[in-house]
Amino acid sequence: MAKRFIPRDISWLSFNGRVLQEAADETVPLPLRIKFLGIFSNNLDEFFRVRVAGLKRAIDLKDKSANQSFYEDPQLILEELNIRVIKQQKKFDNTWNRIQKDMAKQNVFIKTSEELSPEQQQFVSEYYQDDVESNVIPLILDDVRPMPYIRDKSLYLGIAMGKSEWQYETKFALIEIPTSQNGRFVQLPAPKDEKHIILLEDVIKFNLPLIFSYFGFDVFHAHVFKVTKDAEFDIDNDINTTLVEKISKGVKNRRKGKPTRFIFDQDMDPKLVEFLIKKLNLSKKDSIIPGQKIHNFKHFMDFPNVFKSYHQPQERTSFPHPYFQNYERVTDTVLKKDVLLSFPYHEFRPIIDLLREAAMDRM
């Protein structure tokens, strides 16, 4: 009899694939297609934090009886999931390429650090020095120093740098992109009727000669990467600690979660990729996924509204069930007939009122 994979994990990826289908649908307004890409990316991050992390924990368990809840060997399940994720990533990349072409038709362009006009270069230099520089902490990487702490939801710039004047050993460095302080998108000066946007990582890439000026480097190869970690929440069973203390300890321990995915720009320096994999204690069995230049696409859920022909759809709100309009007591209504409420379409207020009435009822 053929072996089966866990249906919930495969079905979850299929669900997220339908989100990706919405992004690929050209009948959907362009800003919403970009937002769907952000939703897909955010969902996939959570998938690796929770479900893939659970599989990795099962693989690490020595007791084989602990894996009886699986239809199949967790390692085989993980391999199948990785194959499906890579296929979806390729579809994601193709969809994003098509969306960028559609953005160009509306005169909206995302500029890289190499594509800036002289005016834009001046703007980016001033913006970095005025607003970004204080939030940037460059860290030199080598075999002697321990790997700096890598945050789960952050985006990083991996840098390979050297000197062009003579043969010099390549040095590696790391910069966390301060998106929480500065945001991800910066609108640039642009010709009339055009909108030019640069990502924060490209602002930093343009200013690398300034950042590392003390070292004399003049050759830089910088590419983004991110790491997704195990987000399992463990509660201590110590009876001598309070629940608040247990939760506090569990939250702190989440920082120590093992990496479940390493995703990086496929053009990153191969030696730097190898170095990061070694320092993160990853192996070929882990989810190591090369991709395009842009990562942490969840930020694109908040892409600037720069599209002329797009009007933000009116936000939908819940509506009252007709059986509960102009009523005095929910209890009187439900004693007469059954009522089906569908959330989030119907208001939740009748449930609260029913609980309140039940608490005050003398019977």
N, C-alpha and C positions, 0 to 999 in steps of 0.2 A: 504494500500500500504506500502511495506517495506521501511524503512528509509535507506538512503545511506550515506556513508562517503565521505569526500572530495577526489575525485579521484586523484588530483595532489600529495597529501601527500603519499597515498598508492602507486601510481605509482613510486614516487621518491624512496621509500624504495625498491620497486621491482627492480628498476635500480641498486641501490647499492647492492642488492642481486646478480645481475649478475657480479658485480665486485668481489664479494666473490666467485662466481663460478669459476672465472679465477684462484683465489688463490688455490682452491680445485682441479683444473685440473692437474693431474700428468704428462700430456704431456707438460705442460708449464715448462720452465727452473726454477730450484729451486730459484735462486735469484729474478726472476720476480714474483714468487708466494709470496715471502716475501714482495716484493714491493706492490703487489696488496692488501695484508693485511693492509699495511700502508695507501694506498689510501682509502680503505673501512673505516678505522677508522677515517681518516681525514674528509671524506665526512659525516660520521655520526655525528661528532662534529658540523659541519656547519649546519646540519639538526636540531639539538637541539638548536643551537644558534639563528636560524632564524625562521624556520617553527613551531617547538614546542613552541618557545617563543611567536609566534603570537597567538597560541591557548591559551596559559596561559593568555595572555593579554585579549583575548576575554572573557575568563572565569571570569576575575576580573572586567570586565565592568558591571556596574549596569544596564545600559540601554539595554534592550533585543533587541531593534531595531538595535543595533550595530552589532548583530550577524546574520542579515538577509543574509549576503553573504555566510553563511555556509549551507550545505545541512542538517546538523545534529547538535545536541547539541555539542559544543566544548569539553565538558567534556567526552562525549562518544567517540568522535573522538580520544581524547588523550589516553583514556583507550585502544582503539583498536591499536593505534600506539605502545603503550608500550608493548602489547602482541607480536606484530610482531617484535619489536626490541629485546626483550628477546629471541625469537626463533632464530633470526639471530645471536645474541651473542653466543648462544650455538653452532651453526654451526661454528662460527668463532673460538671458543675454540677448537672444534674437529679438525678443519682444521689446526690450529697452532700446536696441538699435533702431527698430522701426518707429518707436515713439519719438526718438530724437529727430528722425527725418520729418515726422509730422510736426514737431515743434519748430523746426526750421521753416516750414511752410507758413507758420504764423510769426516768423521773425523772432523766435525765442531761441537763444543759443547758450549752451553751457561751455564756458571757456576754460582751457587748461592753462597752466603757468607758462607754457611755451607759445601760446596763441595771443598774448596780450599786445595791444597797441602801445606806443610810447605813453600816451595819456593814461591808459589803464595801468601800465607798469608803475607810473608815479602814484596813482591812486592806491594800488595794492601796497606799495612800500609805506605810504603814509598811514594807511589803515592798519597795517601790521604793527607799526611802531606806536600808534596811538591807542589801539584797542586790544591787540592780540598778544604782543610781546610779553606782557606781565603774566600771562597765563600759560606760557610755553616753558617747559622744563626739559631740555635735551639731556639724554643719558647715554654715555658711552658704554658699549657692550664689548666684553672680551671673555676669554676662558677663565680668567682668574676671579673676576667679580661674579657674585651670584646674580641670577636673572632678576631684574626688577619685578615687582608685583604687577601682574597684568590684570586689569579689571575686566570683568565679564562683558559688560555692555558698552565698552569704550572702543573707539577706533584709534589705530596707531599708524604712525608713519615709520616704516623701516628704512634706514638710510645706509647705503654703502658709499664711502667717500675716500678720496685719495688726492694725490698731487700729480699734475700733468708734467711738471718740469723734469722729474726723474722717476725711475722705477721705485715705487714706494708701496709698502704693504697696505692693502685696503683695510680701512677701519669701519666698524659698524656702530650705528647709533640708533636711538629710539626716541620718538616724541609722541606723547599722547595728544590727540587732537582735542582741543578744549571746546567741544560743541555745546556743552552745558552752559558755558560762560558766554560764548560768542555766537552761538547758532551755527548751522551748517552752510547757509547760503548767504552770499554777499552780492548785491546788485552793483554792476560796474557802470561807469560812464559809457554810453553807446551812441551810435548814429541815430538820427531821428527815425522813429517808427520801428526801432529794434530794441530788444531787451537782452542784455548780456548778464549772465550770472556765473560766478566762480564759486567753487566749493572751498571751504575753509582749509582743507588739506593742501589745495593748490596755492592758496595764499601763503601758507607756511613753506611749501616747496620753493616758491619764488624767492623767499627770503633766507634760504639756507646759507648762502655765502655770508650774510650778515650774522646769522646765528652762530656759525662756526668760524668766524673771522679770526679768532685767537689762535686757531690751530693751523691756519694757512692752507686749508684744503680748497681746491678750486674745481674738483670733479665730484659731482653728486648724482647718485642714482637712488631716488626715493619712491617708494611704493607703499600703499596702504595694506594693512592686514587687521584681522580681528580674531579673537579667541572666544569660543563659547564654552562655558563651564557647567559642571554638574550643579544643579540648583536644588538638590534634594534637601529637605529640612528635617534634621534629626533632633529629637527631643530626648534630653537626658532623663534616665529613669531614677536618678538619685532622689530618695524620699526626703533628704535633708535640705533640698532646695525648693524654693517656691516656683509656681508656674511662670511667673514673670522672669525669674532668673533663668529657668530652663529655656524659655523662648529667646531671651537675650543671648544666651550662650549659643543656641542654635543658629541665630542670625549671624553671629560672629564667625561661626565655623563654616558658613556658606562661602565666606571669602576664600577658604582653603579648598574649594571644590576642584576636582580634577578636570582638565580640559577634555571636552567631548568633540570639539571641532576646531580646526585651524584652517581659515580661509584667507587667501592672499591674492594679490595681483600676480597674474601668470608671468608678467615681465620682470618680476623682482629678481635681483641678483641671486643666482642659484646657490652661491656660497652662503649668502645671508639666510636663504630659506633653510638650508641644511643646518645652519647654526641655530636658528630659532626652533626648529623641530627638536634638536638635541637638548636645548636649554629648557624646553617645555615638556621634556620627557615623553615625547610622542613616538609612535612606531608606525610601521606600514599598515598595521591593523586598525589604526585610528582614522577618523574622518579628516583627511588632509585634502582640501579642495582648492585647486587653482581657479581663478575667475578673472573678470575684467577689472578695470581700474577703480570702479566705485563699489564700496561695500557699506555695511550698515545702512541699507536702503530704507530702514524704518523711518529715517528722518524725512524721506520724500513724501510721507503722509502730510507733512506741513510745507510742501513746496510752495514758493511764493505765487500769489495769484497775479500773474503777469500776462494772462491771455485775454485779449480784447473781446473776443466773441463769446466768452464764457460768463454765465451768470450763476452764482452760487445757488444751488437748489434750496428751496424753502425747507427748513428743518421740520421733520414730522414729529408730532407729539401724540402721546397716548390719548384715547378718547373714552368717555364713559360708556359702559354697557347700557343699552336702552332700558333694561329691567331695573337699573339702579338710578335712573334719573327721576328726580322729584320724589324720592322715597324718604321715609322717616327712619326706618330700621332695616338693616340688611337681613336680620333674622326673620322678620315678617315675610320678606320676599322669598328666601330660600326654603321656608317651611311650606310655601305654596307650590313651588316648582324648582327643579334643578336649574342651575345657571352655570354655563361654561365660560370661564374667562381665559383669554389667550394673551399672554404677555410676550413682548412689551406693547402689543397693540392696544389692549384695554388698560384702563387705569388700575393701579394696585390698591387704591384707597379703600375700596369695599372690603378687602381682606383685613386691613388695619381696623376698620370700623367693626367688622364681625368679631375680632378678638377683643376689642374694647367692650362691645355689648355683652360678650360671653363672660368677661371678667366682672361686669357690674350686675349681671342677671342674678336675682335672688334664688332662682330655681337651681 
